[in-house]
Amino acid sequence: MMLPPQPPRLSLARLPTPLQALDRISAQLEAERGGEPLRIWVKRDDLTGSVLSGNKVRKLEFTLAQALEEGCKTIITCGGLQSNHCRATALLCAQLGLRCHLILRGEPEGYADGNLLLDHLAGARIDYYRTKDYQTNLDRYLSEAKDKHDADGMPAFIIPTGASDGIGVWGYLSACEELKRDFRDAGIAPQHIVCATGSGGTQAGLTLGAQLMALEAAVWGVNVCDDEQWFLKKVRQDIDDWAERYQPDFDASSLDTRVIDGYVGPGYAIADQEVFETIAMLGRMEGLVLDPVYTGKAFHGMLCEIRNGRFDGASDIVFVHTGGSFGLFPQRGGFATIL
């Protein structure tokens, strides 16, 4: 099984990121399990940069390289008001001298905060749409924006939600090379890799990369929106898109997709109080900052599943920290009864 030739790539992220053991939370879980050995490790992809922190920049190294290869001067992408992906895209466009146009779901209130503030500081053009209109008409909004920029002599490249498609898959496929070195250096062979899954691309890349790099670890996505069936389909679509574009010498459709459902809570970007408590606990115990939209839900779900026995027998579990700390600030009210 060979890796297809890698497509164009920009060097935008601060790599490699550290693999960090969470000693105190691991000791607590070991005690709860009657002394059965267990270590939780975190791949610190919240450290891929400062304002570029998180998983999105790994995908954008490939996606923006493709846009430049095609001679595009405008990048159009989409997401929620507090989209980490849109923030990273806007800042990278500023770095690369590209025009950035964001199509955002939701209507802002008051002063811009968190990721949205950074979108503005990066000079992105922003169009806001009510949630219902966005969900119904997104493809049209993207297409119309592209037509306008093309007509303006600034040819546009559309990046899908989260840069999650066959191009973006390369971000976490290539990250598995890093993980393989991390595991060797730490002298571990983790049985499970867990990440938040919101648009599917990170999980798709990890699933492919774990197979190609022979990591011998099961990849699990904790969905933060929609449900298990939606993500089984979406991750499969991204892997199929990758295979169609790059023609690997193996059948990518045979890969297993694993989703841990049940931790979405009231909805996307809306967390239960338990998630806020988990975030606060990790901050106190490990100095690790999670967010209530992605990583907080996913880490909370992983802890619950460890306690429920899903990972019995595992000695090492790796959690991929995909960033998102700017999303904490607009939701500061969730910590009112905790801090």
N, C-alpha and C positions, 0 to 999 in steps of 0.2 A: 504494500500500500504506500503510494508516494504522494507527496504534496504537490499539487499543480504549481506552475510558476506563479510567484507572487505578483500581483498587479502593482501599478505605481503607488508609492507611499511617501507621505511627508513626515518629517520628524517634528512632532508638535508636543508630545507628552514627555513628562519627566520620567524616564524609565531606566532601569527596572524599578518597580515599587517594592517595598519590603513585605516579607511574610512575617507576621508577628504572632507570637503565642499569647493567648489570654490566660495567664496562669491562675488568677484568682477566681474567675468564673468557672474555669475548668476544675479547680479544686472543689468548688461548691457543688458542681454537678457530679463529680466523683463521689462525694460524701452522700449525695442523694441516691446514688446508684449502689450504695453499699461497698464503696471502695473499688468498683470496677474502673480500670484506667480509662480516661478520656481526656484528650486535649483538643481544645478549640483554637484554631488558627485563623488569622484574618489576613487576606491579601489586600494590602492597603492602597487600593486604587482610588481612594479619596485623596491620595497624594500625587496624582498624575500632574498636578500643577497647583497654582494658588487659586486664582479665579477660574482656571480651567479644570478644577478638580473633578474627578469622577470618571465613569466608564465611557462617557460620550466621546472624549477626545481620542481614545484608541480607535473607535470606528471612523471618526472624522479624518484621521490620518489617511485613510484609504479613500473615503468618499470625496473629500476636497481635492485630493490628488487627481481623481478621475475627472472632476469638474474642470480643473486647470488643464488637464490633458485634452479636454474637448474645447478649450478656448473660451470657457465661460467667464463672465465678469460679475455676475450676480448669482447669489445663492438664495433660494427660497426654501423655507422649511416651516414646520408647524408643530403645535403642541398646546398645552395648557398655559395659563397665565404664569405659573411658576415652573415652567419646563426647564429642567437642567440642560437638556439637549439644545433648546433654543438659545439659552444663555451661552453655552460653549460655542455654538455656531456663530453667534453674533460677535463674540470676542475674537474668534479665530479669523473671521472675515476682516475684522479691523486690522489684525496683525498682517494679513496677506494682501491688504489693499483691495478687497472685494466688496461690492455692494451686498447688503444683507436685507432681506425682506421676510418678516415673520408674520405668519397667519396664526393668531392665538385664539384659543377657545375660552370665552368668558369676558366679562366686562369689568375693568378695574374700578376700584373705589378708593378714594383718598389718595395719599401719596404712594408712589411706586415703592415697592419693598422687595427684598430678597432678589431672586433671579430677574424679576421684571425691572428692577432698578438698574441692574447690570446690563440688561438689553438696551435700555435707553442710553446709558453711559457709553456703550459700544457704538452708538450711532445707527442702530438698526431702524429701518422703517417698520412700523407695527400696525397691522390691521386687526381689530378685535371683532369677534362675532359671538352672538349669543350661542349657548351650547347646542340648542336644537338646530339652529341654522348651520353651525359648524359641522355637526354630525351628518346632516343631510347633504350639504353642498360642498364639503371640503375639496373634493377633486376639481370641481368647477372653479373654486376660489384659487387654487394653485395654478390651474391652467390659464385662467384669466390674467393672473399676476405674471406668469411667464410670457404670455403674448405681449403684455405691455412693455416689459423690460427688453424683450427681443426687438420690438418695434422702435425702442429708444436707442438701439445700437449697443445695448449692454446685455448680450446673450445670457440667458438664465439656465441654471441647473437646479432641478427640484430634488431635495433630500426628503425622504419619507419620515414619518414620526420616529424619533429616536435613532435615525440613521440605520434603521433595522430593515435591511434587505440583503441581497446576495453580496453586495460590495461591503457593507458594514460588518458582515459576518467575519471578515478577515481580522477585525480588531481583536476579538477574543479567541479566534483560532490561533493567531500569532501569540497572544498572551499565554497560551498553554505551553509554549516553549519556555517562557519565563517560569511558569509554575513547575515545569519539570526540573529546571535548575534549582528552584527554591526547595523542592522536595529532596533532591539529592544533597544539597548543602545542609539541610536540617536533619537529614538521616531519617526521613519519614516516608511512609507510603499511604497517604490518606485514602480511606474507603469512600468518602463522600465529599463533593464540592457543592456548596449551596449559594445561590444568588437570588436577589430580587428579580422578578421578571415583569416588565411593564409594557414593553413593545416587542419583546421576543428575541431581539438580535443578539444580546449578550449571551443568553442561554443557548441560542443556536450555535454561536461561535465556540462556546465552551464545550458543547456536546460534540461538535466536529473535532475540535482540538484535542479533547481528552482521548478520542479514538485514534487520531493520527499520531499523537505523541505517546501513545501507549501508557497513559497515566493510570489505568486500571482503577479509576474512581468513577462512581456514579454521579452524574450531574443532575441537580435538582433545582428547579425554579419555583420560588414561592410567589405566586401571582398576587399582584397588588391591585388588580382590577379584573373585570370580567370573570371567567371561571376556567376550570381545568380544560374543558373541551375546546374553548376558544384558543388557549395557549398551545394545546397539542397541535391544533391546526396551524396556528401562526408560526410556531417554531419550525414545523415541517415545511411551510411555504418558504421561509427564509433559507432553509437548507437546500430545498429544491431549486430555488433561484440561484444560489451559489453554485450548485452542481451544473445547472444549465449554462451559466456564464463561463465556468472555468473547467468543465469537463474532466473531473478526477477519474482515476483508473479503478475506482471501486464504486459500489452501489451505496450512495449516501442515504437512500431511502430506508436502509435496513437499521439505521441508528435508533436507539430508544430515546424517547422524550419523557422526562419525568417531571410532574408538576405536583406541588404540595398546595392543595386548595384549602380554603376555610379560614383564611386570615385577611381577607379583603376588608372586613369590618363594614361600616355603613356605606362605603363606596370609595372610588378613586380619590386619593388625597384627603380622605376623611378617616382619622384613626380613632380606635377605641382608647379609653383611658389606660387600658393595660399596656398599649404600645408606648404611650408617653412614659409610663412607669418603667418599662424596659429600657427606654432611651436614657432616662435619668439614672437608672441602676448602672448601666454600662459606663456612663460618664463618671460616676463616683468610684466604681470598682476598677476601671481600666483606663480612664482618661480617653475613652473612645467616643466620638460623637456620631450619632446616627440621625436620621431624619424621619419624620412621621409619614412620609409619602411612600418611600421605597425601602430603605435599609432597616428602618425601625420595625416595620411590619414583617420583613423577611427574617430578621434576627429573632424577633419575638416568636414567629412561627417555627423557626428552627429549634428554639429552646423548648417550646411546647411539644414538638415531635420527639425530641430527645427524651423528654420526661414521659411521653406516651409510649416509648419503646420502638419507634420506627427505626432508630439507628442502633439498636442493641447489637453488641459485638464489635462495634467500630471503636478503634483506639484513637484515631485522628480524623477530625472533620475540619474542612476549610470553608470559611465564609468569605465570599468576594465582596468587599466593601466598595460599592459603586458610587460613593459620594452622595451629594445632595444636601450638604450642610446649610446652604443658603435657604433651603426650604423650611428650616427651623423657624426662622424669624417671623414670617407671616402667620405662623401657628403658635406663637409664644403663649397664647391663652390656654393651650392644652396642658401647660405645666403649672397653672395657677394654684392648684390644690396640692402640688407635689413639692415645690421648691419653697 
